[in-house]
C-alpha cells in the first residue's frame, strides 16, 4: 500500500453506485485486509449499494476476521439495513450428470 494509491483505490471503491463483493469468505482477513474492508464499507455506508456474495453462512463470517474490533465494525455495517437472500440448492457451476 503506497499512501497515494491506497487513497485513490479506496475513494474509487467508495464512489461506485454499486459495488459487488463476490466470493466473500474464501480467505481469512488479516489486519490489513480488515482495515481495507472497513474503510471501503464505512465510506459507502448508507450512501451507496453493496452486494456481498458468499457461499459461507452469514453466522460464520465473524470467524474470517483476524481482529474482533474490525469484525464487529464491518459486520454491523454489512448486515444492518441489509436485505438477505438465501439460495439453497446445488452448485450451478457443476455440470449435470
N, CA, C and O atoms as CSV, one atom per row, in Angstrom:
chain,resi,resn,atom,element,x,y,z
A,1,UNK,N,N,0.839,-1.193,0.000
A,1,UNK,CA,C,0.000,0.000,0.000
A,1,UNK,C,C,0.876,1.245,0.000
A,1,UNK,O,O,1.448,1.606,1.029
A,2,UNK,N,N,0.978,1.881,-1.116
A,2,UNK,CA,C,1.544,3.218,-1.053
A,2,UNK,C,C,0.387,4.152,-0.705
A,2,UNK,O,O,-0.747,3.928,-1.129
A,3,UNK,N,N,0.668,5.166,0.045
A,3,UNK,CA,C,-0.407,6.022,0.568
A,3,UNK,C,C,-1.247,6.635,-0.550
A,3,UNK,O,O,-2.474,6.666,-0.450
A,4,UNK,N,N,-0.614,7.118,-1.601
A,4,UNK,CA,C,-1.359,7.738,-2.703
A,4,UNK,C,C,-2.261,6.722,-3.394
A,4,UNK,O,O,-3.440,6.991,-3.622
A,5,UNK,N,N,-1.713,5.560,-3.726
A,5,UNK,CA,C,-2.503,4.524,-4.390
A,5,UNK,C,C,-3.626,4.015,-3.505
A,5,UNK,O,O,-4.726,3.748,-3.990
A,6,UNK,N,N,-3.364,3.879,-2.210
A,6,UNK,CA,C,-4.371,3.372,-1.284
A,6,UNK,C,C,-5.584,4.294,-1.250
A,6,UNK,O,O,-6.718,3.830,-1.368
A,7,UNK,N,N,-5.355,5.583,-1.092
A,7,UNK,CA,C,-6.473,6.522,-1.009
A,7,UNK,C,C,-7.202,6.642,-2.339
A,7,UNK,O,O,-8.425,6.781,-2.369
A,8,UNK,N,N,-6.465,6.589,-3.423
A,8,UNK,CA,C,-7.090,6.625,-4.749
A,8,UNK,C,C,-7.988,5.403,-4.938
A,8,UNK,O,O,-9.126,5.533,-5.389
A,9,UNK,N,N,-7.485,4.226,-4.596
A,9,UNK,CA,C,-8.251,2.994,-4.734
A,9,UNK,C,C,-9.467,3.000,-3.799
A,9,UNK,O,O,-10.570,2.641,-4.213
A,10,UNK,N,N,-9.268,3.399,-2.561
A,10,UNK,CA,C,-10.342,3.435,-1.578
A,10,UNK,C,C,-11.449,4.403,-2.015
A,10,UNK,O,O,-12.633,4.084,-1.910
A,11,UNK,N,N,-11.068,5.551,-2.490
A,11,UNK,CA,C,-12.054,6.526,-2.972
A,11,UNK,C,C,-12.789,6.017,-4.202
A,11,UNK,O,O,-13.986,6.261,-4.357
A,12,UNK,N,N,-12.087,5.315,-5.071
A,12,UNK,CA,C,-12.710,4.741,-6.259
A,12,UNK,C,C,-13.763,3.713,-5.855
A,12,UNK,O,O,-14.876,3.729,-6.382
A,13,UNK,N,N,-13.423,2.821,-4.926
A,13,UNK,CA,C,-14.372,1.805,-4.459
A,13,UNK,C,C,-15.573,2.452,-3.760
A,13,UNK,O,O,-16.702,1.981,-3.895
A,14,UNK,N,N,-15.327,3.513,-3.028
A,14,UNK,CA,C,-16.403,4.203,-2.313
A,14,UNK,C,C,-17.328,4.951,-3.269
A,14,UNK,O,O,-18.488,5.198,-2.940
A,15,UNK,N,N,-16.830,5.309,-4.440
A,15,UNK,CA,C,-17.600,6.130,-5.366
A,15,UNK,C,C,-18.539,5.385,-6.289
A,15,UNK,O,O,-19.444,5.992,-6.862
A,16,UNK,N,N,-18.351,4.084,-6.449
A,16,UNK,CA,C,-19.235,3.329,-7.337
A,16,UNK,C,C,-20.656,3.322,-6.791
A,16,UNK,O,O,-20.857,3.206,-5.582
A,17,UNK,N,N,-21.648,3.447,-7.681
A,17,UNK,CA,C,-23.043,3.367,-7.245
A,17,UNK,C,C,-23.369,1.987,-6.711
A,17,UNK,O,O,-24.156,1.852,-5.774
A,18,UNK,N,N,-22.770,0.956,-7.300
A,18,UNK,CA,C,-22.972,-0.419,-6.857
A,18,UNK,C,C,-21.616,-1.113,-6.813
A,18,UNK,O,O,-20.880,-1.119,-7.800
A,19,UNK,N,N,-21.294,-1.691,-5.673
A,19,UNK,CA,C,-20.070,-2.471,-5.505
A,19,UNK,C,C,-20.486,-3.903,-5.199
A,19,UNK,O,O,-21.281,-4.139,-4.289
A,20,UNK,N,N,-19.957,-4.855,-5.952
A,20,UNK,CA,C,-20.251,-6.270,-5.731
A,20,UNK,C,C,-18.986,-6.949,-5.210
A,20,UNK,O,O,-17.946,-6.944,-5.868
A,21,UNK,N,N,-19.093,-7.524,-4.031
A,21,UNK,CA,C,-18.004,-8.290,-3.443
A,21,UNK,C,C,-18.397,-9.752,-3.596
A,21,UNK,O,O,-19.289,-10.232,-2.896
A,22,UNK,N,N,-17.747,-10.454,-4.494
A,22,UNK,CA,C,-18.087,-11.839,-4.802
A,22,UNK,C,C,-17.146,-12.785,-4.068
A,22,UNK,O,O,-15.987,-12.454,-3.818
A,23,UNK,N,N,-17.650,-13.951,-3.729
A,23,UNK,CA,C,-16.868,-14.997,-3.049
A,23,UNK,C,C,-16.309,-14.542,-1.712
A,23,UNK,O,O,-15.202,-14.929,-1.337
A,24,UNK,N,N,-17.061,-13.727,-0.991
A,24,UNK,CA,C,-16.637,-13.301,0.338
A,24,UNK,C,C,-16.496,-14.537,1.222
A,24,UNK,O,O,-17.388,-15.384,1.254
A,25,UNK,N,N,-15.403,-14.641,1.924
A,25,UNK,CA,C,-15.184,-15.755,2.827
A,25,UNK,C,C,-14.256,-16.822,2.302
A,25,UNK,O,O,-14.012,-17.818,2.982
A,26,UNK,N,N,-13.731,-16.635,1.103
A,26,UNK,CA,C,-12.799,-17.632,0.579
A,26,UNK,C,C,-11.452,-17.581,1.289
A,26,UNK,O,O,-10.702,-18.557,1.274
A,27,UNK,N,N,-11.144,-16.444,1.913
A,27,UNK,CA,C,-9.877,-16.332,2.634
A,27,UNK,C,C,-10.096,-15.548,3.919
A,27,UNK,O,O,-10.974,-14.690,3.999
A,28,UNK,N,N,-9.287,-15.857,4.915
A,28,UNK,CA,C,-9.332,-15.105,6.158
A,28,UNK,C,C,-8.831,-13.692,5.912
A,28,UNK,O,O,-8.074,-13.441,4.974
A,29,UNK,N,N,-9.259,-12.781,6.761
A,29,UNK,CA,C,-8.879,-11.378,6.631
A,29,UNK,C,C,-7.867,-11.022,7.714
A,29,UNK,O,O,-8.207,-10.943,8.895
A,30,UNK,N,N,-6.612,-10.806,7.297
A,30,UNK,CA,C,-5.615,-10.362,8.271
A,30,UNK,C,C,-5.902,-8.900,8.628
A,30,UNK,O,O,-6.848,-8.311,8.106
A,31,UNK,N,N,-5.101,-8.320,9.501
A,31,UNK,CA,C,-5.364,-6.967,9.984
A,31,UNK,C,C,-5.425,-5.949,8.847
A,31,UNK,O,O,-6.297,-5.080,8.852
A,32,UNK,N,N,-4.517,-6.039,7.873
A,32,UNK,CA,C,-4.526,-5.097,6.748
A,32,UNK,C,C,-5.789,-5.240,5.907
A,32,UNK,O,O,-6.385,-4.241,5.505
A,33,UNK,N,N,-6.197,-6.473,5.640
A,33,UNK,CA,C,-7.422,-6.703,4.854
A,33,UNK,C,C,-8.652,-6.248,5.623
A,33,UNK,O,O,-9.586,-5.706,5.032
A,34,UNK,N,N,-8.662,-6.464,6.943
A,34,UNK,CA,C,-9.767,-5.978,7.774
A,34,UNK,C,C,-9.888,-4.465,7.674
A,34,UNK,O,O,-10.977,-3.923,7.488
A,35,UNK,N,N,-8.759,-3.802,7.800
A,35,UNK,CA,C,-8.737,-2.333,7.743
A,35,UNK,C,C,-9.206,-1.845,6.375
A,35,UNK,O,O,-9.991,-0.900,6.292
A,36,UNK,N,N,-8.737,-2.474,5.312
A,36,UNK,CA,C,-9.136,-2.073,3.963
A,36,UNK,C,C,-10.637,-2.249,3.757
A,36,UNK,O,O,-11.311,-1.352,3.251
A,37,UNK,N,N,-11.151,-3.404,4.150
A,37,UNK,CA,C,-12.578,-3.660,4.001
A,37,UNK,C,C,-13.387,-2.664,4.814
A,37,UNK,O,O,-14.383,-2.130,4.327
A,38,UNK,N,N,-12.972,-2.408,6.044
A,38,UNK,CA,C,-13.676,-1.444,6.882
A,38,UNK,C,C,-13.725,-0.066,6.231
A,38,UNK,O,O,-14.780,0.568,6.196
A,39,UNK,N,N,-12.601,0.394,5.723
A,39,UNK,CA,C,-12.551,1.728,5.113
A,39,UNK,C,C,-13.524,1.838,3.938
A,39,UNK,O,O,-14.200,2.854,3.780
A,40,UNK,N,N,-13.590,0.803,3.129
A,40,UNK,CA,C,-14.484,0.829,1.967
A,40,UNK,C,C,-15.942,0.756,2.413
A,40,UNK,O,O,-16.771,1.539,1.949
A,41,UNK,N,N,-16.257,-0.169,3.302
A,41,UNK,CA,C,-17.634,-0.318,3.778
A,41,UNK,C,C,-18.082,0.948,4.505
A,41,UNK,O,O,-19.208,1.407,4.314
A,42,UNK,N,N,-17.224,1.506,5.324
A,42,UNK,CA,C,-17.557,2.725,6.072
A,42,UNK,C,C,-17.816,3.890,5.123
A,42,UNK,O,O,-18.752,4.661,5.334
A,43,UNK,N,N,-17.006,4.027,4.091
A,43,UNK,CA,C,-17.176,5.133,3.149
A,43,UNK,C,C,-18.476,5.013,2.354
A,43,UNK,O,O,-19.030,6.023,1.918
A,44,UNK,N,N,-18.959,3.803,2.165
A,44,UNK,CA,C,-20.176,3.554,1.391
A,44,UNK,C,C,-21.429,3.529,2.260
A,44,UNK,O,O,-22.538,3.659,1.742
A,45,UNK,N,N,-21.273,3.366,3.562
A,45,UNK,CA,C,-22.368,3.107,4.493
A,45,UNK,C,C,-23.541,4.068,4.300
A,45,UNK,O,O,-23.415,5.283,4.459
A,46,UNK,N,N,-24.669,3.484,3.957
A,46,UNK,CA,C,-25.948,4.201,3.799
A,46,UNK,C,C,-25.960,5.212,2.640
A,46,UNK,O,O,-26.916,5.975,2.501
A,47,UNK,N,N,-24.927,5.225,1.823
A,47,UNK,CA,C,-24.904,6.158,0.698
A,47,UNK,C,C,-24.883,5.453,-0.649
A,47,UNK,O,O,-25.394,5.981,-1.637
A,48,UNK,N,N,-24.305,4.285,-0.693
A,48,UNK,CA,C,-24.159,3.526,-1.935
A,48,UNK,C,C,-24.537,2.075,-1.675
A,48,UNK,O,O,-24.470,1.604,-0.540
A,49,UNK,N,N,-24.933,1.372,-2.723
A,49,UNK,CA,C,-25.342,-0.026,-2.591
A,49,UNK,C,C,-24.148,-0.962,-2.709
A,49,UNK,O,O,-23.252,-0.764,-3.529
A,50,UNK,N,N,-24.163,-1.982,-1.869
A,50,UNK,CA,C,-23.118,-3.001,-1.879
A,50,UNK,C,C,-23.784,-4.369,-1.834
A,50,UNK,O,O,-24.663,-4.612,-1.007
A,51,UNK,N,N,-23.367,-5.255,-2.720
A,51,UNK,CA,C,-23.854,-6.626,-2.741
A,51,UNK,C,C,-22.691,-7.518,-2.323
A,51,UNK,O,O,-21.598,-7.433,-2.883
A,52,UNK,N,N,-22.936,-8.371,-1.335
A,52,UNK,CA,C,-21.915,-9.294,-0.866
A,52,UNK,C,C,-22.413,-10.705,-1.146
A,52,UNK,O,O,-23.478,-11.105,-0.678
A,53,UNK,N,N,-21.634,-11.445,-1.909
A,53,UNK,CA,C,-21.996,-12.801,-2.309
A,53,UNK,C,C,-21.035,-13.767,-1.628
A,53,UNK,O,O,-19.816,-13.608,-1.687
A,54,UNK,N,N,-21.618,-14.770,-0.982
A,54,UNK,CA,C,-20.790,-15.731,-0.258
A,54,UNK,C,C,-21.481,-17.084,-0.219
A,54,UNK,O,O,-22.706,-17.173,-0.139
A,55,UNK,N,N,-20.682,-18.121,-0.275
A,55,UNK,CA,C,-21.222,-19.459,-0.068
A,55,UNK,C,C,-21.173,-19.836,1.407
A,55,UNK,O,O,-21.739,-20.851,1.814
A,56,UNK,N,N,-20.505,-19.027,2.195
A,56,UNK,CA,C,-20.376,-19.269,3.626
A,56,UNK,C,C,-21.577,-18.654,4.353
A,56,UNK,O,O,-21.963,-17.524,4.053
A,57,UNK,N,N,-22.170,-19.381,5.302
A,57,UNK,CA,C,-23.289,-18.818,6.057
A,57,UNK,C,C,-22.886,-17.543,6.797
A,57,UNK,O,O,-21.775,-17.445,7.317
A,58,UNK,N,N,-23.783,-16.583,6.842
A,58,UNK,CA,C,-23.501,-15.291,7.479
A,58,UNK,C,C,-23.047,-15.475,8.924
A,58,UNK,O,O,-22.175,-14.743,9.393
A,59,UNK,N,N,-23.620,-16.435,9.628
A,59,UNK,CA,C,-23.247,-16.638,11.031
A,59,UNK,C,C,-21.784,-17.067,11.192
A,59,UNK,O,O,-21.265,-17.035,12.307
A,60,UNK,N,N,-21.111,-17.463,10.118
A,60,UNK,CA,C,-19.686,-17.844,10.178
A,60,UNK,C,C,-18.746,-16.721,9.739
A,60,UNK,O,O,-17.528,-16.882,9.812
A,61,UNK,N,N,-19.274,-15.614,9.294
A,61,UNK,CA,C,-18.430,-14.531,8.790
A,61,UNK,C,C,-17.505,-13.964,9.857
A,61,UNK,O,O,-16.365,-13.609,9.556
A,62,UNK,N,N,-17.967,-13.874,11.082
A,62,UNK,CA,C,-17.164,-13.280,12.163
A,62,UNK,C,C,-15.804,-13.957,12.279
A,62,UNK,O,O,-14.798,-13.297,12.540
A,63,UNK,N,N,-15.774,-15.252,12.086
A,63,UNK,CA,C,-14.542,-16.028,12.223
A,63,UNK,C,C,-13.502,-15.700,11.155
A,63,UNK,O,O,-12.325,-16.019,11.326
A,64,UNK,N,N,-13.911,-15.075,10.071
A,64,UNK,CA,C,-12.989,-14.739,8.986
A,64,UNK,C,C,-12.034,-13.612,9.351
A,64,UNK,O,O,-10.939,-13.509,8.799
A,65,UNK,N,N,-12.457,-12.773,10.281
A,65,UNK,CA,C,-11.710,-11.567,10.611
A,65,UNK,C,C,-10.595,-11.860,11.598
A,65,UNK,O,O,-10.803,-12.547,12.598
A,66,UNK,N,N,-9.404,-11.332,11.310
A,66,UNK,CA,C,-8.254,-11.512,12.186
A,66,UNK,C,C,-8.267,-10.571,13.371
A,66,UNK,O,O,-7.376,-10.633,14.218
A,67,UNK,N,N,-9.263,-9.697,13.449
A,67,UNK,CA,C,-9.345,-8.727,14.533
A,67,UNK,C,C,-10.815,-8.580,14.926
A,67,UNK,O,O,-11.659,-8.278,14.083
A,68,UNK,N,N,-11.117,-8.794,16.205
A,68,UNK,CA,C,-12.509,-8.756,16.660
A,68,UNK,C,C,-13.147,-7.376,16.536
A,68,UNK,O,O,-14.337,-7.270,16.241
A,69,UNK,N,N,-12.374,-6.327,16.755
A,69,UNK,CA,C,-12.926,-4.978,16.650
A,69,UNK,C,C,-13.355,-4.684,15.219
A,69,UNK,O,O,-14.439,-4.146,14.992
A,70,UNK,N,N,-12.503,-5.037,14.247
A,70,UNK,CA,C,-12.879,-4.847,12.845
A,70,UNK,C,C,-14.037,-5.762,12.460
A,70,UNK,O,O,-14.896,-5.371,11.669
A,71,UNK,N,N,-14.068,-6.963,13.004
A,71,UNK,CA,C,-15.182,-7.870,12.723
A,71,UNK,C,C,-16.494,-7.226,13.159
A,71,UNK,O,O,-17.457,-7.196,12.393
A,72,UNK,N,N,-16.533,-6.711,14.384
A,72,UNK,CA,C,-17.744,-6.052,14.887
A,72,UNK,C,C,-18.134,-4.857,14.026
A,72,UNK,O,O,-19.295,-4.704,13.647
A,73,UNK,N,N,-17.152,-4.014,13.722
A,73,UNK,CA,C,-17.432,-2.790,12.964
A,73,UNK,C,C,-17.898,-3.091,11.540
A,73,UNK,O,O,-18.878,-2.514,11.070
A,74,UNK,N,N,-17.196,-3.989,10.860
A,74,UNK,CA,C,-17.558,-4.311,9.476
A,74,UNK,C,C,-18.905,-5.021,9.406
A,74,UNK,O,O,-19.763,-4.663,8.600
A,75,UNK,N,N,-19.079,-6.013,10.242
A,75,UNK,CA,C,-20.303,-6.807,10.161
A,75,UNK,C,C,-21.535,-6.005,10.542
A,75,UNK,O,O,-22.608,-6.230,9.982
A,76,UNK,N,N,-21.411,-5.071,11.484
A,76,UNK,CA,C,-22.578,-4.252,11.819
A,76,UNK,C,C,-22.969,-3.381,10.631
A,76,UNK,O,O,-24.156,-3.165,10.390
A,77,UNK,N,N,-21.994,-2.881,9.889
A,77,UNK,CA,C,-22.283,-2.073,8.706
A,77,UNK,C,C,-22.775,-2.925,7.530
A,77,UNK,O,O,-23.621,-2.490,6.748
A,78,UNK,N,N,-22.237,-4.135,7.419
A,78,UNK,CA,C,-22.591,-5.006,6.304
A,78,UNK,C,C,-23.971,-5.637,6.479
A,78,UNK,O,O,-24.618,-5.979,5.489
A,79,UNK,N,N,-24.426,-5.795,7.705
A,79,UNK,CA,C,-25.685,-6.510,7.922
A,79,UNK,C,C,-26.835,-5.626,8.390
A,79,UNK,O,O,-27.991,-6.041,8.310
A,80,UNK,N,N,-26.551,-4.423,8.875
A,80,UNK,CA,C,-27.657,-3.539,9.259
A,80,UNK,C,C,-28.247,-2.932,7.995
A,80,UNK,O,O,-27.527,-2.645,7.039
A,81,UNK,N,N,-29.526,-2.743,7.996
A,81,UNK,CA,C,-30.228,-2.180,6.832
A,81,UNK,C,C,-29.947,-3.002,5.571
A,81,UNK,O,O,-29.837,-2.460,4.471
A,82,UNK,N,N,-29.834,-4.306,5.755
A,82,UNK,CA,C,-29.482,-5.180,4.636
A,82,UNK,C,C,-30.668,-6.066,4.266
A,82,UNK,O,O,-31.508,-6.403,5.100
A,83,UNK,N,N,-30.704,-6.420,3.020
A,83,UNK,CA,C,-31.634,-7.433,2.543
A,83,UNK,C,C,-30.825,-8.701,2.348
A,83,UNK,O,O,-29.745,-8.684,1.758
A,84,UNK,N,N,-31.358,-9.791,2.849
A,84,UNK,CA,C,-30.624,-11.054,2.759
A,84,UNK,C,C,-31.411,-12.033,1.897
A,84,UNK,O,O,-32.593,-12.283,2.134
A,85,UNK,N,N,-30.747,-12.568,0.913
A,85,UNK,CA,C,-31.346,-13.565,0.034
A,85,UNK,C,C,-30.556,-14.849,0.154
A,85,UNK,O,O,-29.336,-14.850,-0.010
A,86,UNK,N,N,-31.242,-15.939,0.440
A,86,UNK,CA,C,-30.606,-17.250,0.518
A,86,UNK,C,C,-31.069,-18.076,-0.669
A,86,UNK,O,O,-32.263,-18.141,-0.964
A,87,UNK,N,N,-30.139,-18.695,-1.335
A,87,UNK,CA,C,-30.441,-19.544,-2.481
A,87,UNK,C,C,-29.918,-20.948,-2.207
A,87,UNK,O,O,-28.804,-21.291,-2.603
A,88,UNK,N,N,-30.729,-21.761,-1.524
A,88,UNK,CA,C,-30.275,-23.122,-1.248
A,88,UNK,C,C,-30.320,-23.968,-2.516
A,88,UNK,O,O,-31.047,-23.663,-3.461
A,89,UNK,N,N,-29.550,-25.002,-2.515
A,89,UNK,CA,C,-29.560,-25.902,-3.664
A,89,UNK,C,C,-28.159,-26.251,-4.098
A,89,UNK,O,O,-27.167,-25.876,-3.473
A,90,UNK,N,N,-28.115,-26.976,-5.181
A,90,UNK,CA,C,-26.823,-27.453,-5.671
A,90,UNK,C,C,-26.064,-26.330,-6.382
A,90,UNK,O,O,-26.648,-25.327,-6.792
A,91,UNK,N,N,-24.790,-26.517,-6.514
A,91,UNK,CA,C,-23.908,-25.578,-7.199
A,91,UNK,C,C,-24.246,-25.570,-8.688
A,91,UNK,O,O,-24.192,-26.612,-9.341
A,92,UNK,N,N,-24.582,-24.441,-9.211
A,92,UNK,CA,C,-24.970,-24.319,-10.626
A,92,UNK,C,C,-23.774,-24.406,-11.567
A,92,UNK,O,O,-23.958,-24.554,-12.775
A,93,UNK,N,N,-22.572,-24.319,-11.052
A,93,UNK,CA,C,-21.388,-24.416,-11.899
A,93,UNK,C,C,-21.026,-25.867,-12.223
A,93,UNK,O,O,-20.282,-26.144,-13.164
A,94,UNK,N,N,-21.563,-26.772,-11.433
A,94,UNK,CA,C,-21.292,-28.194,-11.645
A,94,UNK,C,C,-22.216,-28.699,-12.754
A,94,UNK,O,O,-23.426,-28.480,-12.713
A,95,UNK,N,N,-21.641,-29.363,-13.727
A,95,UNK,CA,C,-22.451,-29.891,-14.827
A,95,UNK,C,C,-23.369,-31.001,-14.345
A,95,UNK,O,O,-23.012,-31.779,-13.460
A,96,UNK,N,N,-24.543,-31.064,-14.932
A,96,UNK,CA,C,-25.486,-32.136,-14.623
A,96,UNK,C,C,-24.964,-33.435,-15.198
A,96,UNK,O,O,-24.366,-33.458,-16.274
A,97,UNK,N,N,-25.195,-34.507,-14.476
A,97,UNK,CA,C,-24.753,-35.828,-14.946
A,97,UNK,C,C,-25.907,-36.600,-15.485
A,97,UNK,O,O,-25.736,-37.736,-15.929
